Amino acid sequence: MTPLQWRLLWLLLPLSSRAQKLPTRDEELFQMQIRDKASFHHSSVIPDGAEISSYLFRDTPKRYFFVVEEDNTPLSVTVTPCDTPLEWKLSLQELPEETSGESSGEPEPLEQQKQVTSEEATELLSYKGNDVESYVSSSSPSGLYQLELLSTEKDTHFKVYATTTPESDQPYPELPYDPRVDVTSLGRTTVTLAWKPSPTASLLRQPIQYCVVVNREHNFKSLCAVEAKLSVDDAFMAAPKPGLDFSPFDFAHFGFPAGHSGKERGFLAKPPPKPGRPVPARPKADLRKTCIGNKNIFTVSDLKPDTQYYFDVFVANSRSNTSTAYVGTFARTREEAKQKTLELKDGRVADVFVKRRGAKFLRFAPVSSHQKVTFFVHSCLDAVQIQVRRDGKLVLSQNVEGVRQFLLRGKPKAKYLVRLKGSKKGASLLKILASTRPGKHSFPALPEDTRVKAFDKLRTCSSATVAWLGTQERNKFCIYKKEVGDGYSDEQRKREQNQCLGPDTRKKSEKVLCKYFHSQNPHKAVTTETVKGLQPGKAYLLDVYVIGHGGHSVKYQSKVVKTRKFC
């Protein structure tokens, strides 16, 4: 970068910025240079009092410039790395007021300017790392300040903020005297966090919101680092092609107030993707960001038991879109209560109760060598998820409603671990049987449709006719009746839907009859029955049970029928 270009950038800023008015040293030179866009190809001007976002290619330094017009001026420059550590340094370049070239009407030779300016360069601060770092001076000399940044690890984003009025600007939300995030409650799947509120909202009356970030890798030092991890395009803009560097400021639109839209403020808007240049998608990081308004207590849920998590809180100014990080923390969720493992006996039915969203573990270890193993599962209420691992390898994962049968390939001396997980709706009750002799069924065969159908035209004042499907296997069917009130609700009916309750739980007076039925043609396996001895205008709950050879019964879906009041 030549001193001629530095001077040009100094001259350009007053035409673009409303925040600073800087003198134009040579208007003719300025007009000549502004037409030469190559002069700005490798340089950018930092505006006074605005945060910029930009991009760095690995091992490719980038320079920014900031002008202080008068001596004894306060100055603050803040650099925020995103996603990777940066190396940066800030130096002061004093510019001569007049030169011999200007008096003669011709610019000074470039080599001579390089020699003069290089001798006057003063390094003010250098830093290497990924912390948000600032250079602050209450009284700075006038001159051109140069900020040089370098990323040696990978391509990355960063933010820069510079101002000559740090006391009045206060761009970043303030932290309280104790900026730590505290863990106030710790569970197996939840962690409650609390922090002291930022003075920015209470004292300065500025709009703020808190954002909570959770991940399992490390704490974050800036919100832009979080957004870079979350977004495919690092949350700011698509990376430009190497060799086509750009200034993040569109000088033609520079200086608009914050109320203008992103389309007018070209330096904040993302450039539209060019045809034929799709941005390769990256897998999203294992982290969550939740903005919760101005609350300073938050409970993080849906965590995994016995897992370490890192928690960060950021206070963001909704008006300026700047943010400050609290001191993050970490915690390990509590261990899940150790589950007792129920031993399954070959050919015996086990009753299992699973809490809502809970889990139960069962172990099946056949004594003899086997080629196949069959699992019969009868879900009595809500659906349940079953997972079976054979010697640690997952061989089955299914959701079960009603009665299901699973046939698995066996191995000599294999052991099976069964995990039953309850539904989100409510507790689950089920019966499960494991057998190495699949031909010996304890559970009855069921049709796909277990509804009971009532024939409206065949209703009388004292009877009702119903039908249901059977199977090719000969089974015993028993039908029961129970008088219910006219206000029999769906909730009451749901409680009656426990399919694992057999006929032995019913009163003898409720029994209508039992019969055997099967059909070789599954399309004609339909049986009907007329329930007699009913009272006129009354509602009855009808239940059909199918009983297998092993004595295990399954109830069809209950049916409510109402006799005619007048015949």
C-alpha positions in Angstrom: 0.0 0.0 0.0 1.5 3.3 -1.1 1.3 6.6 0.9 -0.5 8.0 -2.0 -3.3 5.5 -1.5 -3.4 6.2 2.2 -3.8 9.9 1.6 -6.6 9.1 -0.9 -8.5 7.1 1.6 -8.1 9.9 4.1 -9.5 12.3 1.5 -12.4 9.9 0.6 -13.8 9.5 4.1 -15.4 13.0 4.5 -17.4 12.5 1.4 -18.8 9.2 2.6 -19.2 9.5 6.4 -21.6 11.7 8.3 -19.9 10.9 11.5 -16.6 12.7 10.7 -15.7 15.7 8.6 -12.1 15.5 7.5 -10.3 18.1 5.3 -9.6 17.4 1.7 -5.9 17.9 1.0 -6.0 17.8 -2.8 -9.4 17.8 -4.6 -7.8 17.3 -8.0 -5.8 14.4 -6.8 -8.9 13.0 -5.1 -11.0 13.1 -8.3 -8.3 11.5 -10.3 -7.8 8.7 -7.8 -11.5 7.9 -7.2 -11.8 7.0 -10.8 -8.9 4.5 -10.4 -10.8 1.7 -8.5 -7.6 -0.3 -8.3 -6.4 2.1 -5.6 -9.0 0.7 -3.2 -8.5 -3.0 -4.2 -6.4 -3.9 -1.1 -7.6 -1.3 1.4 -10.6 -0.4 3.5 -11.6 2.5 5.6 -13.2 1.9 9.0 -16.0 4.4 9.7 -16.2 6.2 13.0 -18.8 4.7 15.3 -19.9 1.6 13.3 -19.1 -2.1 13.6 -18.0 -3.8 10.4 -17.9 -7.5 9.5 -15.4 -8.9 7.0 -13.6 -12.1 5.9 -10.0 -13.3 6.0 -8.4 -15.9 3.8 -5.8 -18.0 5.6 -2.3 -16.5 5.4 -3.6 -13.5 3.5 -3.2 -10.3 5.6 -5.8 -7.5 5.3 -5.4 -3.9 6.3 -7.9 -1.3 7.5 -7.4 2.4 8.1 -8.9 4.9 10.5 -8.3 8.7 10.5 -8.0 10.8 13.6 -8.0 14.5 12.5 -7.0 16.3 15.7 -4.5 15.7 18.5 -5.6 14.7 22.0 -8.6 12.8 20.6 -10.0 9.7 22.5 -9.7 6.5 20.4 -11.1 3.0 20.9 -10.5 0.1 18.4 -12.1 -3.3 19.2 -11.4 -6.5 17.2 -13.7 -9.5 17.6 -12.4 -12.8 16.1 -15.0 -15.3 14.9 -14.4 -19.0 14.8 -10.5 -18.9 14.8 -7.7 -17.0 16.5 -6.3 -13.9 14.8 -3.0 -12.0 14.7 -3.5 -8.3 14.5 -1.6 -5.1 15.2 -2.5 -1.4 15.3 0.0 1.2 14.2 0.0 5.0 13.7 1.1 6.6 10.5 1.8 10.3 10.7 1.1 12.2 7.5 3.0 15.4 6.5 0.7 18.5 6.1 2.4 19.7 2.9 4.8 18.2 0.4 7.0 19.5 -2.3 5.0 17.7 -4.9 1.8 19.5 -3.9 3.5 23.0 -4.2 4.6 22.2 -7.7 1.2 20.9 -8.7 2.6 17.3 -9.2 2.4 14.4 -6.8 5.5 13.3 -4.9 7.2 10.2 -6.3 5.8 7.1 -4.8 9.2 5.7 -3.7 10.0 8.9 -1.9 6.6 8.8 -0.1 7.2 5.1 0.9 10.5 6.1 2.5 9.1 9.0 4.4 6.0 7.2 5.7 7.8 3.9 6.6 10.1 5.8 8.9 7.2 7.4 10.8 5.1 4.2 11.4 4.6 3.5 15.2 3.2 0.2 16.4 0.7 0.8 19.2 -0.6 -2.7 20.0 -0.2 -6.3 18.7 -2.3 -9.3 19.8 -2.6 -13.0 18.9 -5.6 -15.0 20.1 -9.4 -15.4 19.9 -10.4 -13.1 22.7 -12.3 -9.9 22.0 -9.5 -7.3 22.5 -9.5 -3.5 22.4 -7.0 -0.7 22.1 -8.2 2.3 24.2 -6.5 5.7 24.5 -8.0 8.8 26.1 -5.7 11.1 24.2 -4.4 10.0 20.7 -2.4 12.0 18.3 -3.8 12.9 14.9 -2.8 10.7 11.9 -3.7 7.6 9.9 -4.2 4.5 12.0 -3.6 1.2 10.3 -5.1 -2.1 11.5 -3.5 -5.3 10.0 -5.1 -8.7 10.5 -3.9 -12.2 9.7 -5.4 -15.7 10.1 -2.9 -18.5 10.1 -5.3 -21.4 10.8 -8.1 -21.1 8.3 -10.4 -18.8 6.4 -12.5 -16.9 8.9 -14.8 -13.9 9.7 -14.1 -11.1 12.1 -15.6 -7.8 13.3 -14.0 -4.4 13.9 -15.3 -1.3 15.7 -13.5 2.0 16.0 -14.7 5.3 17.4 -13.3 8.7 18.5 -16.2 9.2 20.9 -16.1 6.0 23.1 -17.7 7.7 26.1 -20.9 8.7 24.3 -21.1 5.8 21.8 -21.0 2.9 24.2 -21.7 0.5 21.3 -21.4 -2.8 23.3 -23.8 -3.7 26.2 -22.2 -3.4 29.6 -21.7 -6.4 31.9 -22.6 -6.3 35.6 -19.9 -6.1 38.3 -20.2 -9.9 38.5 -20.4 -11.2 34.9 -20.4 -14.9 35.8 -23.1 -17.4 34.7 -24.3 -19.5 37.6 -25.8 -23.0 37.6 -28.7 -22.9 40.1 -30.2 -26.3 39.4 -28.9 -29.5 37.9 -30.9 -32.5 36.8 -30.5 -35.5 34.5 -31.9 -33.7 31.4 -32.2 -30.0 32.6 -29.9 -27.3 33.8 -31.1 -24.0 35.2 -28.9 -20.9 34.6 -29.0 -17.5 36.2 -26.9 -14.3 35.8 -27.0 -10.7 36.9 -28.7 -8.2 34.5 -26.8 -5.9 32.3 -26.8 -2.2 33.3 -27.4 -1.2 29.7 -31.1 -1.9 30.0 -31.7 -0.4 33.5 -29.4 2.6 33.4 -29.0 3.5 29.8 -32.5 2.5 28.8 -31.3 0.7 25.7 -33.2 -2.4 24.2 -31.3 -5.6 25.0 -32.0 -9.3 24.9 -30.1 -12.3 26.3 -29.0 -15.2 24.2 -28.1 -18.6 25.8 -25.8 -20.9 23.9 -25.3 -24.6 24.8 -22.8 -27.1 23.3 -20.6 -30.0 24.3 -17.2 -28.7 23.1 -16.1 -25.5 24.7 -17.2 -22.0 25.8 -17.5 -19.3 23.2 -16.0 -15.8 23.5 -18.3 -14.0 21.1 -21.7 -14.3 19.6 -20.3 -14.1 16.1 -18.2 -17.2 16.8 -21.5 -19.0 17.7 -23.2 -17.8 14.5 -20.2 -18.8 12.4 -20.5 -22.3 13.8 -24.3 -22.5 13.4 -24.6 -21.1 9.8 -23.5 -22.7 6.6 -22.1 -19.4 5.4 -20.7 -18.4 8.8 -23.7 -16.2 9.5 -22.3 -13.0 7.8 -21.6 -13.4 4.1 -20.4 -15.9 1.5 -16.7 -16.0 1.2 -15.3 -14.1 -1.8 -13.0 -15.7 -4.3 -9.3 -15.4 -3.6 -7.9 -12.4 -5.5 -11.3 -10.7 -5.5 -11.1 -9.0 -2.1 -13.6 -6.3 -1.4 -14.2 -3.5 1.1 -17.2 -4.3 3.3 -18.5 -0.7 2.7 -20.3 0.4 -0.4 -19.0 4.0 -0.5 -22.0 5.1 -2.6 -24.4 4.1 0.3 -22.0 4.7 3.2 -23.4 6.8 6.1 -27.1 5.9 6.0 -28.7 5.9 9.5 -29.6 2.6 11.1 -33.3 2.8 10.1 -32.6 2.1 6.5 -33.1 -1.4 5.1 -30.4 -3.9 4.4 -30.8 -3.4 0.7 -29.8 0.3 1.0 -26.9 -0.5 3.3 -24.9 -2.6 0.9 -22.0 -3.2 3.3 -24.2 -5.1 5.7 -26.2 -7.2 3.2 -25.0 -10.6 2.0 -24.1 -10.7 -1.6 -26.4 -12.9 -3.6 -25.0 -16.3 -4.6 -23.7 -16.3 -8.1 -25.1 -19.0 -10.5 -22.9 -22.0 -10.8 -21.2 -21.3 -7.5 -23.1 -23.3 -4.9 -21.8 -22.9 -1.4 -20.9 -26.4 -0.1 -23.0 -27.3 2.9 -21.3 -28.1 6.2 -22.8 -30.2 8.9 -24.3 -28.1 11.6 -22.5 -27.9 14.9 -23.8 -29.7 18.0 -24.9 -26.5 19.7 -28.1 -24.6 20.4 -28.7 -20.8 20.5 -31.8 -19.5 22.2 -32.6 -15.8 22.6 -35.0 -15.3 25.6 -35.7 -11.5 25.8 -34.7 -9.7 28.9 -35.1 -12.6 31.4 -32.0 -13.5 33.4 -33.0 -17.0 34.4 -33.3 -19.8 31.9 -33.8 -23.6 32.1 -32.1 -25.6 29.4 -34.0 -28.8 28.7 -33.7 -32.0 26.5 -30.1 -32.6 27.6 -28.5 -36.1 27.8 -27.9 -37.6 31.2 -24.3 -37.8 32.5 -23.0 -35.5 29.8 -20.8 -32.4 30.2 -22.2 -29.2 28.6 -20.8 -25.7 28.2 -23.1 -22.7 28.7 -22.7 -19.2 27.5 -24.8 -16.1 27.9 -24.6 -13.0 25.6 -26.3 -9.7 26.1 -27.1 -8.2 22.7 -28.2 -4.6 21.9 -31.2 -4.9 19.7 -30.7 -1.5 18.2 -27.0 -1.6 17.3 -26.8 -5.4 16.8 -23.7 -5.6 19.0 -23.2 -8.1 21.8 -21.0 -8.8 24.9 -20.2 -12.2 26.4 -20.7 -13.1 30.0 -18.2 -15.4 31.7 -19.4 -18.8 30.6 -19.7 -22.0 32.7 -19.9 -25.7 32.3 -21.7 -28.5 34.1 -22.3 -32.3 33.8 -25.9 -33.5 34.0 -26.8 -36.1 36.6 -26.6 -39.8 35.8 -29.7 -41.6 34.8 -31.0 -43.8 37.6 -29.7 -47.2 37.2 -32.3 -49.5 35.7 -33.0 -52.9 37.1 -32.7 -55.5 34.4 -35.6 -58.0 34.3 -34.7 -61.5 33.3 -36.9 -63.1 30.6 -37.6 -66.8 30.9 -37.9 -68.8 27.7 -41.6 -69.1 26.8 -42.9 -67.2 29.7 -45.0 -64.0 29.5 -43.7 -61.0 31.6 -45.8 -58.0 32.6 -43.9 -54.7 32.2 -44.9 -51.2 33.3 -43.1 -48.2 31.7 -43.5 -44.6 32.9 -44.3 -41.8 30.6 -41.0 -41.2 28.6 -39.4 -43.7 30.9 -37.5 -46.9 29.9 -37.2 -50.5 31.1 -34.5 -53.0 30.3 -35.0 -56.8 30.0 -32.4 -59.5 29.4 -32.9 -62.8 27.6 -30.2 -65.4 27.7 -31.3 -68.7 26.2 -29.8 -71.7 27.9 -29.5 -73.9 24.9 -28.2 -73.2 21.4 -30.8 -71.8 19.0 -31.2 -70.8 15.4 -34.1 -68.4 15.9 -35.7 -66.4 18.6 -39.2 -64.8 18.6 -40.3 -61.8 20.6 -44.0 -61.4 21.2 -45.0 -57.9 22.4 -48.5 -56.9 23.4 -48.8 -53.1 24.0 -51.8 -52.7 26.3 -52.2 -48.9 26.2 -50.1 -46.3 24.2 -47.5 -47.3 21.7 -44.1 -48.3 23.0 -40.7 -48.4 21.3 -38.7 -51.7 21.5 -35.0 -52.0 20.8 -33.2 -55.4 20.8 -29.5 -55.8 20.9 -27.8 -59.1 20.3 -24.4 -59.2 22.0 -24.3 -55.4 21.9 -25.4 -55.1 18.2 -28.7 -53.4 17.5 -30.9 -55.9 15.5 -34.4 -54.4 16.1 -35.9 -51.0 16.6 -39.7 -50.6 16.2 -42.7 -48.8 17.5 -45.4 -51.3 18.7 -49.1 -50.9 19.0 -51.3 -53.8 19.8 -49.7 -57.2 19.3 -46.5 -57.6 17.3 -44.3 -60.6 16.6 -40.6 -60.3 15.8 -38.5 -63.2 14.5 -34.7 -62.8 14.8 -31.8 -64.9 13.7 -30.1 -66.6 16.6 -26.5 -67.3 17.5 -24.9 -69.9 19.8 -24.7 -68.5 23.4 -26.1 -65.2 22.3 -27.5 -62.8 24.8 -30.3 -60.3 24.1 -30.8 -56.9 25.8 -34.3 -55.4 25.3 -35.0 -51.7 25.9 -38.6 -50.6 26.1 -39.2 -46.8 26.0 -42.5 -45.2 26.9 -44.4 -42.7 24.8 -44.8 -39.0 25.4 -48.5 -39.3 25.9 -48.6 -41.4 29.0 -47.5 -44.5 30.8 -47.2 -47.8 28.9 -48.3 -51.3 30.0 -47.3 -54.3 28.0 -46.7 -58.0 28.0 -43.6 -59.5 26.4 -42.6 -63.1 25.7 -39.3 -64.4 24.3 -39.1 -67.9 22.9 -36.5 -70.0 21.1 -39.4 -72.3 19.9 -41.4 -70.0 17.6 -43.9 -72.7 16.6 -45.3 -72.8 20.1 -47.4 -69.6 20.1 -48.7 -68.2 23.4 -50.2 -65.1 21.8 -53.3 -65.5 19.5 -53.1 -64.4 15.9 -54.9 -61.2 15.1 -56.2 -59.6 11.9 -54.9 -56.2 10.8 -58.3 -54.6 11.7 -59.4 -55.2 15.3 -62.5 -53.0 15.2 -66.0 -54.3 16.2 -68.7 -53.1 13.7 -72.4 -52.6 14.7 -75.2 -52.9 12.2 -77.5 -49.9 12.7 -80.4 -51.4 10.7 -80.4 -54.6 12.8 -80.7 -52.7 16.1 -83.9 -53.4 18.1 -85.2 -52.4 21.5 -83.6 -55.5 23.1 -80.7 -56.5 20.8 -77.8 -55.4 18.8 -75.9 -57.2 16.1 -72.1 -56.8 15.7 -69.3 -58.3 13.5 -65.6 -58.6 13.7 -62.7 -60.2 11.7 -61.0 -63.5 12.6 -57.9 -65.3 11.1 -57.0 -68.5 9.5 -56.0 -69.9 12.9 -58.7 -71.4 15.0 -59.2 -69.3 18.1 -61.7 -68.9 20.9 -63.7 -65.6 20.9 -65.7 -64.3 23.9 -68.1 -61.4 23.9 -69.0 -59.3 26.9 -71.5 -56.5 27.5 -71.7 -53.7 30.1 -74.4 -51.0 30.5 -73.0 -47.5 30.4 -74.7 -44.1 30.9 -75.7 -41.8 28.1 -72.8 -39.5 29.1 -70.2 -42.2 28.6 -67.2 -40.0 27.6 -64.2 -40.7 25.4 -62.0 -40.5 28.5 -63.9 -43.3 30.2 -63.8 -45.3 27.0 -60.0 -44.8 26.9 -59.7 -46.2 30.4 -61.5 -49.2 29.1 -59.0 -49.7 26.3 -56.4 -51.7 28.3 -56.1 -54.6 25.9 -54.2 -56.7 28.4 -57.1 -57.0 30.8 -58.6 -60.4 30.0 -62.0 -62.0 30.5 -61.0 -63.1 34.0 -61.4 -59.5 35.1 -65.0 -59.3 34.0 -68.1 -60.1 36.0 -69.9 -63.3 35.1 -73.1 -61.4 34.5 -71.4 -59.4 31.7 -70.6 -62.5 29.7 -72.7 -63.0 26.5 -71.1 -66.1 25.0 -67.8 -67.8 23.8 -67.3 -69.5 20.4 -64.5 -70.9 18.2 -64.0 -69.5 14.7 -61.6 -69.4 11.8 -61.7 -69.3 8.0 -59.2 -70.6 5.5 -60.0 -67.6 3.3 -58.8 -64.4 5.1 -61.1 -62.3 3.0 -64.1 -64.2 4.4 -63.0 -64.5 8.0 -65.9 -62.4 9.3 -68.2 -63.6 12.1 -71.3 -62.0 13.5 -73.2 -62.2 16.8 -76.5 -60.8 18.1 -76.4 -59.7 21.7 -79.9 -60.1 23.2 -81.5 -59.3 26.5 -80.8 -55.6 26.3 -83.1 -52.8 27.7 -84.8 -50.2 25.4 -83.0 -46.9 24.9 -79.9 -48.0 26.8 -76.2 -47.7 25.9 -73.9 -50.7 26.2 -70.2 -51.2 25.9 -69.4 -54.4 23.9 -66.0 -56.1 24.2 -64.7 -59.0 22.1 -61.7 -61.1 23.4 -59.7 -63.6 21.4 -57.9 -66.2 23.4 -54.9 -68.1 22.1 -53.7 -71.6 22.7 -51.5 -70.6 25.5 -54.4 -68.9 27.3 -53.2 -65.3 26.6 -56.1 -63.1 25.5 -56.2 -59.9 23.5 -59.2 -57.5 23.5 -60.5 -56.0 20.3 -61.4 -52.3 20.2 -64.4 -51.6 22.4 -67.8 -50.6 20.8 -70.6 -48.6 22.3 -74.1 -49.4 20.9 -77.5 -48.0 21.9 -80.8 -49.9 21.6 -83.8 -48.3 20.1 -86.1 -46.5 22.5 -89.4 -47.3 20.6 -90.1 -50.4 18.5 
